[in-house]
Amino acid sequence: MDYTAQLDTAIDRLHEEGRYRTFIDIERRNGQFPHAMRTRADGSQQEITVWCGNDYLGMGQHPVVLKAMHEAIDATGAGSGGTRNISGTTVYHNALEAELANLHGKEAALLFTSAYIANDATLSTLPKLFPGLIIYSDALNHASMIEGVRRNGGAKRVFRHNDVEHLRELLAADDPSTPKLIAFESVYSMDGDFGPIKEICDLADEFGALTYIDEVHAVGLYGPRGGGVSERDNLAHRIDIINGTLGKAYGVMGGYIAASAKMCDAVRSYAPGFIFTTSIAPAIAAGAAASIAFLKEDQALRAQHQDMAKVLKLRLKGLGLPIIDHGSHIVPVIVGNPVHTKVLSDRLLEDFGIYVQPINFPTVPRGTERLRFTPSPVHGSGEVDKLVHAMDELWSHCALNRAELAG
Ligand code: PLP
C-alpha cells in the first residue's frame, strides 16, 4: 500500500471541491480584540480584524477573567495534575461546577475538557444508563452530538430540523414503554435559528422522554443571567440535561453538562470521556467561573452584543446581500459556492485585513456555503463601516447576485 499516495488522494479531493482548509496564523493582542496580528507564510505581518471568532462578548480579554486566571496560576501552578478521579479535582473545579449548577438552576454540573467532549461523552454513555434508550436527534445537531449518538450503539431517530410534527410522528411510532431522549440545540450556529424548546418539552412530557439541549451558542448571551435561551424563556426546569461551553461567550475553554445530582453522578461514573482524561487546568476553571459570575450580573455586554448584530444585519441587508436573519446574534451571508466563498474570504483578508473563515460542506449543506460573521461588543462602528464597504465592493467585483437567498 502506498500510504503517501492515499493521503495525497484524500487531500486532493478537498482541493478539487474547493474546501481544503488553511490555518491563519493570528496573534490576538490583549486589550485590542477584535484586532490581531496575522503572520503570512512569507513571515510578513498584517493587522487584521477578526470577524469570525466565537469570543462573542470579548470575555477572553476581560480584566475580571484575566485577574482570576493570574491569581489561580500564582496560587496553584499550571496543570491540574490528573484526571478528575485521580488527583485532578481541585477547589477550582468544584467551585466552577457549583457556579454552573447555579447558572442553570440545576442540582449539579459536570465539567469536561470541551463542549464537544461533553456532548459526545454524555450522549454515548446514556444508553448504558438507560438500556434500550432511543435518542431522537434534530437533523442539524452539531457534529459532537451526532458522534455521541452514533457511537453509543443504541437506537436513534433523526427528525427534520425543528420539525416538531415529524418528531411527534417518530415518538408515537415507538413503544411507549421504551426509554427516550430528545437531543437538540437552542441556537443553531450556522443559520442562527432557535430550537422550539417549549414544543419539544411538551412532546417530551407527553411521551415520557428526557430532554437534552445544547446551549453552546447561547450561554452567557441569552437569559437574564446568561443561562441561555432556556433561561430566557423560563424553560430550564423542563430540560433534563443542559450542555454548554466555556470557550465561546465565556472566553476561556472547557465544556459541561448541568442536570440533576443523580444524572451527573451516573454520567461521571460511566463516561470514558470524563473519566480517562486530565481535568482542565485550575486557572482555566478559575477564569471561567469568574466570567460566568460576571455575566450573571452584567446585562450591558449582552445588550450591546445584540445591538451590534442588529446593526450589522441591517447594514448588510441594506446592500441587498443574502443574509439569513432569525433574530439571533449570528450573521450568515450565503454565497452558495465553495470557490466563491473562498475567494471572498481570501480577498477580504488580503485586501481589507478582514478575517472571516469560509464555512463549507460538511459543516453546512453543499450550495449554502457562506461567510459567517460574529459581531461583538468589542467591534466598533468603524469596523462595521469597513466590513460593509469591503463586502459591497467584493460582492460587485465577484459579480454575485444580491438577496437571492435572503431569509
Ligand atoms: N455544540 C455546538 C453547537 C458547537 O457549535 C460547538 C463548537 O463549535 C460545540 C458544541 C463544541 O464546543 P467546544 O468548542 O466547547 O468543544
Residues whose N, C-alpha, C, O or C-beta is under 5 A from the ligand:
A	BS01	PLP	S114 A115 Y116 I117 H142 S144 S189 D214 V216 T245 G247 G254 G255
